Amino acid sequence: MNKPRNKKLLLLVISLFLLLLPILFMVDYNRALNDRPPLFAIKTQVYKDGGTSIYLGIGYQVIDYNQVDGRKDIVFKSVFVSNGS
């Protein structure tokens, strides 16, 4: 009975998700450019090198380096592109 309505609702939810995804991506990307941690990515690992943190978002990864005697920057990487290593 409600198949057309359920399809429309599902299409609406998927459309909203696809519209929000680039916005979330750009917010976290701009924060990484300004050496700030991401808002919409989940912290997955913390290393014991001074506090380097790995965050995982939908389609991207953010590495917040905080080494005792080393890097103190933030790197934004795509999950889909490999650097060959």
Secondary structure, DSSP 8 states (H G I E B T S, - for coil): --HHHHHHHHHHHHHHHHHHHHHHHHHHHHHHHTT---SSSEEEEE-TTT--EEEE-SSEEEEE---TTS---EEEEESS-----
